[in-house]
């Protein structure tokens, strides 16, 4: 008996370690590829030249901890090559998230192989790929990690008879939830993913018991969100930070609900498959949406057959309520921007119900049900790893590296003695060379605005002339969507053209000899 417990403990420990390492292995080549994405260049400069600005801007949106983490890490990164350390920090936190979720699922009653496969999949979702691939998004990973930690504290509180210990755990859960909210509001809602996972295995609860248990967790989440909101209101009123005018609440609820169902929900239902704005009727995307609905519907029906009507209604109640909660912050906000970085919790909830439905489908074969369910989940998890490995590199690292390489190639020809006039022709998103594109994330173009071109060029010039304190004095800059007359510039950098596939950006070296002015 003792040996069995030791073997089980060793297996859990080994699986936890593998789950922590899996995101590192999957995203490794993306992490250490040389590239930046849009705001990355501005954040690097602001961290060095305008201390405190990043904190103030993020705090204006109710995210002071995000600003503090981002400014500190950008100051350490220092230059374009240093962005890899921010991406690494995000992936390490994703590994911790996967490991923590696995341990919690084991405590909730999930079979360990299935818990491991589900945990692995959650760290490979498109939202996780954005966190791993975009340097400035890395603080979203620790914010997401705080959600399961708050859930574990809250769930553990119910197991203690001591009133003081119970209430202290609930208070700590609220504080952790508040900290997640002050980092990145949508990410803390990952708490709902663990609530969904717990609900899926509470097969013998009545609807009334489920409702009571669900309300208790929702109260913890609401208390954390509310505490963070009040805290920021106090800071704004005290003049510590100034609130952004973008912090406004949605007033047109019905219209927003229709928008969320038609524009947001499909991206979560597609689970592993990303949308492509170039092809609104992309077959694979909508096939996955339909497949998810079919699998989850089958899971609900089988749950009802196995545990009766209460089981069916328990799943329906949980799916609807937790979907609403997981997207609640973005739904309350007036802005309508269905990016994957705001969908992690919502997609996670549907992923849990999808996985639990596969387990229910496997139970239709009593003799081999667990093996069938595990095999189905294994296929799902392996597919998620392969897609994350490919998409994070080909739709983030490669397109952005191409842009960087194009600008670097032209800047190598510049000699700053005569302060050359540099004109950058900005690209359009339709100029992207990536096979797929979604908004400002997957396969997007960075240099589609003057400010990005200016920040990227300045970072590259600082690399080439590290001894110059203010490199902006070495050249005259202008940018626009069209090239002016040749007499109005000395160097033209056209960002609309796509260089050969898989061009790798390499750091510019300081000049060793004088040369003529670039044409």
Buried (B, 14 or more C-beta within 10 A) or exposed (E): EEEEEEEEEEEBEEBBEBBBEBBBEBBBEBBBBBBBBBBBBBBBBBBBEEEEBBBBBBBBBBBBBBBBBBBBBBBEBBBBBBBBBBBBBBBBBBBBBBBBBBBBBBEBEBBBBBBBBBBBBBBBBBBBBBBBBBBBBBBBBBBBBBBBBBBBBBBBBEEEEEEEEBEBBBBBBBBBBBBBBBBBBBBBBBBBBBBBBBBBBBEEBEBEEBBEBBEBBBEBBBBBBBBBBEBBEEBBEEEEBEBBEEBEEBEEEEEBEEBBEEEBBBBBBBBBBBBBBBEEEBEEBBEBBEBBEEBBEBBBBBBBEEBEEBBBBBBBBBBEBBBBBBBBBBBBBEEBEBBBBBBBBBBBBBBBBBBBBBBBBBBEEEEEBBEBBBBBBBEBBBBBBEBBBEBBBBBBBBBBBBBBBBBBBBBBEBBBEEEBBBBBBBBEBEBBBBBBBBBBBBBBBBBBBBBBBBBBBBBBBBBBBEEBEEBEEBBBBBBEEEBEEEEEBBBBBEBBEBEEEEBEBEEBEEEEEEEEEBE
